[in-house]
Amino acid sequence: MLRGAGAIAVALPWLEIMGTERLARAQPAPARRFVAVYTPGGTLIDRWRPTGTETSFTLGPILAPLAPVQDRLLVVDGLDMKSARGEQHQAGIIAWLTGTEQMVHSTGYAGYAGGPSIDQVIASRISAGRTAKASVQLAVRWATGKSHGLMSPMNVANFEDTASYSPIPPRLDPVEIFTELFGTLNPGASDDAALRLARKRSILDFLDGRYAALSARLGAADKHKIDQHLTKIREIEQSLGSTPAATSACRVPTRVDTSDYNPSAGLNADDPGSIKDPSTDAAIPKVGKLMTDMLVMALACDITAVGTLQWSDTEAKYTLPWLNLAEHHHFYQEMGGFRPAECELIYTWYSEQHLYLLQEMEKVDMGGRSLLDESVVFFGSEISHPPTHAKTNMPFLLAGGGGGLRTGRWVRYPNLPHNNLLVSILNLFGDTRTRFGAPAYCTGPLTNLM
């Protein structure tokens, strides 16, 4: 009214109501779920990168399978993984979620991370103590090649949010994962599953008592280590006794026969990847689909609010017969000479798996909003360019709508450190910090994500 009064209001002092109208925008609610998805070997950036503008763009050939969910994607372009200092592949998978350099022991042995991974920081904030499991880590065809089926800096992406930053190996056996996560939801489950759960509880009870007695006789440093171990045992025991509430969103995933898949195939591996397991490799697509289904339902059933899915490790020494590729993935990256055509087939297939995950999350109705609406999904790798192991222009994708993330866009940055993205993801979950990971490689949150 005052603005419209013209000369009549000329004697009035300036009031805020006379200024330019501002659109009120409510502060978005923090994201409620987090998923991290790792694929090995980087990408072909010129075949991955979109064309067009921020809001009107065409996905590159590698990302093209994701076109049906393009409006749910944020393509993040122009970030460098500057904190990945150490062995070429190892430093990359360690830095991906931690933003820290690979630690080196006094003996010269290459170690793990110098800080926690963001999934565990998020789990401490939104999941630990509120769900049956603080987080779930799953992997397909993991610990190949030089790690010989064992945990090593070549294959671990998750690190505890504790003073020790201990590495967390993923779960590999789809049968065991299914029973542990969904056995109590399945009315047709056999008595064998209940007996196995009871046996696990009794073993954990025994260990709990033995370690508690040992802790009382130790010095302060050793006592602290044992107490941390006890905490883990009690978390496992609590998760075994938790029964998620069955709701319309929560259902038991369709179980498939995985008897032809050996989750421990890596134990038989040799360094160059010449020892092959054709049956296990051929089963990767169906096992990966089952792992994806279990992860989605673990989130929908509130078994956890944080999950990681690794499509192998940095070695990636498994064959891909469903793509008519008889050699292992690392062979096409560099060991057999750089093979861009074969690499593009592999990376495009990964995009098809990403599409399946996002569409399954979109289908889950959480009460007027989809599971994807409430989540942030982060897709990444340990390098950008396969033959050189370069870590500039990293192929990162975000998806979902949690925390006010604005998708349907392609955002480009001038070679900023990827740690800035990590702290921005934490901000989407209500964490107000402005730095994360190694301080030398973080200049603050990214702009233009929300």
N, C-alpha and C positions, 0 to 999 in steps of 0.2 A: 504493500500500500504506500509506504514512504517513497519507494523508488518511483512510483507512478504519480506522486503528488507534484513533481516538478518544482516550480518557483515557490509554491506555498511552503515547501519544506526546506528552503534554502538557508534559513537561519538555524536549522538544527545542526548539532555537531555530527561528525561522521559516526555511523553505527555499523556494527558488523553485518546487520541485516541488509545494509545497502550494498554490500560487496557482491562479487560474483558468486552465484549459487554453486555449492559443492554437493556432489553426489555422495550420499552416505553409504559407506560400504562396511558391513559387519566384519569383524575379525573372524577369519575362518577357524573352525574347530581343528585342533591338532589331528593329524592322521592317526588311525587306529591300528593299522597293520603294515608290516614291512616285509618285502620279499626281495632277495638279491639272487640274480641268476648269472652264473659264470659260463662263458664259452671260451675254449682255448684258441690261441693262435692269432688273435687280432682280426683283421679284415683286409679287404682291398678298398681303401678309403674312397677312391674315385668311383667305385661301383657301389659303395655304401651311401655316400653323401647325396642328399636330395638336391633338387634344382628348384628354383623359384624364389619366393619370398618367405618371410617368417610365417605368415598365416595362409599363404596360397603356394603350396609346394607339391612337387611330385617326388615320391620316394625313389631312391636309386634302385637298381636291379636287385641288389642283395636284400634290401629292406622291403621290396615290392610285395612279398607275401603278407606284410602287415597292413596293406592298404585298407582292408575292412575295418581296422581299428585305428586308423590314422588320427581320428579326432580324439583318441585317448592317449596319444603319444606325445612326448616332448623329445625331439631329436636334439641332443646337446652336442654341439660341434665346436672344435677349436680349443679343447682342453688338453694340456700336457701332463703326464704323470711324472712330475718332477721329483716326487719323493721316492720313486722306484730306483734306489741306489743299492747295488749289490749284483748278484748273479743275474744274467739277462732275464730269464723267465721267472726264476724264484722271486726276485725283487719285485716283479710286476704283480704276481698274485698276492704277495704279502702287502704291498702298498695299496692295492685296489680298494680295500675296505678300511684300511688302517691309516693311510696317509703317512706311514713311517718308513724309514730306511730299513733294509734288512740288517739285523744285528750280526756282529762278528765276534765270536768268542776269543778270549785271549790266546787260545791255541791256534787260532786262524780258521777254525771250523765255522762255516756259514750257518747262521742261526735263523731265528724267526723274527717276529715283529717287535718293534719298540713301543707298542701301545695297543689298545683294544681296537677291535673292528667295530664299525658303526652299528652293525646288526646287534652286537652284544650291548652296546651303550643304549640302544633303543629298547632292547629286551629288558634291561635293568629299569627302564623308565615305564614301560607300558605292559610288560608281560610277566616278569618274575613275581611270583607270589600271587598272581591273579589268575593264571591259567595253569593247567596240568603241567605243561612244559614251558620254560622260559623261552626256548627257541628250538627249532628243529633244523638239522643240517642233513641234507640228502645228496647223494652223488650217484652218477651212472658211469660205469666202466672207469673206475678211479684207481690211482696209484699204479699206472702202467709204467713200462720201461724201467728207468734207472732206480725208481723207488721200490721196485720189486714187491708191490702190494702193501708197503708199510708207510706210515705217516712220515712226511719229510717236508722241508721247505719248498719242494717242487709242487706240492699238491694241497696245501692248507690255506684256506681263505679266511677262516674265522678264528678270532682270538679273544680270550676272556676279558671281561671288564673288571679285572682285579689287578693287584700290584704286580703279579707275575706275568700277565698277558699270555697265559698258557695257550698253545694251539688246540683247537677243537677239531678232531677228525669227523668227517661226515659219516652217516649211516649208509650202508651199502646193500644189505640184504632185503629185497622187497617183501619177502615172506615175513621176516621178523618185524620189519617196520609196520606192515599191515596188522599183524597180531597185536603189537604193542599199542598202536594208535587207535585201532578200531575193534579189537577183540571184544571189548565190553559193550560195544554198540550193536554187535551182530547177534541176534537171537538164535541164529543157526550155528553159532560157533560150537565146536566140539568141546568135550570135557578136557581134551588134551591141552587146549589153549589155557583153560583155567588152571590146570595143574602146573603148567609151565610158569604162569604168573605167580602162583603160590610158591613155587620153588625159588623163583627169583627173589621174592620178598624174604624168604627164610635165609637165603644166602646173604642178602644185604643186611638183615638183622644181625647175623653172625659177625659180619665184617664191621658193622657199626660198633658192636660191643668190644671187639678186639682192638680196633683203632682207638676207641675212647680210653681203654686201659693203657695202651701204649703212650698216648698223648700225655698222660699224667706223669710219665717218667722221663720226658724229654726236656731239652733246653728250649729257650724261647723261640729260636729260629726254626728248629725242627717241629716244635709244637704248632707253630703257625702253619707250616706246610701240611701237617697231618689234619689240623682243624679245617683247612680249605678242602682237603680230600674228603673229610667227613661230611662237609656241607654238600659236596657233589653227590655222595652216596645217599644222603637224606632227600636231596632233590629227586634222584632217580626213584627212590622208594615212594615218595609222595606221588610221582607221576604214575606209578603202577597202580596205586589205589584210587586214582581219580577217574570218575566216570563222567564224560561230558554229557550235557543235557541234550537229548534228541529233540530237534526242532524241525520245522519245515525246511530250513536252510541246511540242516545237518543230516547227512545220510552216509551210509557206508559206500565207499567207492566200489565199482565193479572189479571184482578180483579176476585176474587172468593167470593162466598157467605160465610160470616162469621157471619150470624145471630144466629148461634148456639153457638157462642163464647162470653162470657161475660168478657170484659177486666177489669171490676171492681170486679171480683169474690173475690178478696182478702178482700174486705170490709166485706164479710160475714164469714171470716175465724175465727177459734178458735185457741188457742195456740198449741194444740197437732196435729192439722191437721185432726181431726176426721170428720169435716164437709167437705163433698166432693161435687164437682160440675162435675158430670159425663159428661155432654154435653160439657162443656168448656174444660175439660181435653182431651176428645176424639178429639177435634178440634185443639189441639196444633200442630200436624205435618203440617196441611195445613196453619195454621196461621203463623207458623214459616217460611214456604216456602214463603208466601206472604211478610212477613217482610224482608226476605233475598232479594227477588226480588226488593222490594222498595228501600232497602239500595243500592243495586248494581246500580239501575237506577238513584238514587239521586247523586251518584258519576259520572256516565257516562254523565248525563245531566248537570253537574257542578252546581247542586243545592247546593252541599256542597263538601268539599274535605276530611271531617273527619266524621267518623261514629262509633257508638258502638252498638253492639247487645248483649243483655243479655238473655240467656236461663234461665229465672227465677231469683231467688235471693238465698241467702245463706240458707234460710229455705227449699226451694224446696219442699214444701208440696203440691204437686199435683200428681195425679195418672198417670200411663202410660198404658192405656188399649190397645193401639196398640202393646205393648210388652207383653200383658197378665199379667201385673203387677197391682194388685188391690190396693196395698198400695202406699203411697206417697214415693218419692225418699228418703227423710230423714229417713224414716222408715228402708230402706234397708242399709243406711249408718251406723246407730247406734241405733236409737230409738227402733227398733225391734230386736236388736242384729245385729252385722255385717254380711251382706249377700253378700259375694263376687261374687257369680254367678249372682245374680240379678244386682248388681252394674256393672259388666262387660257388661251385656246386655245394660244398660243405657249408659255407656260411649262409647260403640261401636256405638250406635245409634247417639250420638253426633258427632262422627267422620264422619258418613255418611252425617250429615248436613253440616259439615265443607267442605266435598268434593263438595257438591252442590254449596256452596258459591264460592269456588275457581274456579270451572268449569264455573260458570256463569260469573265470572270476566274475565276468560280467553277468553270467547267467544266475549267479547266486543272489537271491533276494534277501537282504538283511533287514527287511522291514521298511520298504519304500526306497531304499538305496541298495545298489549292488555292492558286492564284496569289493569290486574294483574301485568303486566310488570312495570307499573308506580307506583305501590302501595307497602305498607308494611302492612301485616295482622298479628296481634298478638293474639294468642289463649291462654287463661289462666284460672286459677281457684283461689279460696281463700285458699285452703289447698292442701296437697298432699295425705295424708292417712286418709280415712274417719273415722275409729273408734277412732283414737288417736288425730285427728286434727293437726298432724305434718305438718310442713311447710318446710321440707328439701326435696331435690330432686323434686322440683316443676315441674309439667307437662306442660312445655311451648313449644309452636310451633311458628315459624315465617314462613311466606310465601310471595311470590311475588318477584319482582326484583328491586323495587325502591331503589335509593341511592347506587346501586352497591351491594346489598345483594346477597351473593353467596349461592344458594340453592342446593338441591340434596345432602345434607350432614347431618350427625349426629355428632354434636360437643359436647364434654364432658368437664366439668370444675370441679375443685376440691373444691366443696362446697363454691363457691363464692357468695356474696350477689346479690340478683336479681336486686337491684338498679343499678348495673353495666350494666345489660341488658337495663334498662330503659334509661340510659344516652346514651347507644349505639344506641338505636332506635332514640333518638333525633338527634344524629350525622348523621344518614341516611337522615335526612331532612335538613341538612346544619347547624344545631345548633352546635356550636363548644365547648360548655361547657364540662367539664370533671367530674362534679359531679351533682347528682340530688337526691332530696328527703332528708331524714335525713342524715346529713354528717357522722354520726357514722356508717352508713350502706352502704357506697359507697366508693369503692377504685379506681374507674376510669372505663373507657369503657372496654368492653370485647375485646379481640383479636380474630381474625379468623372469623369475621362475613362477611367481605367484601373481 
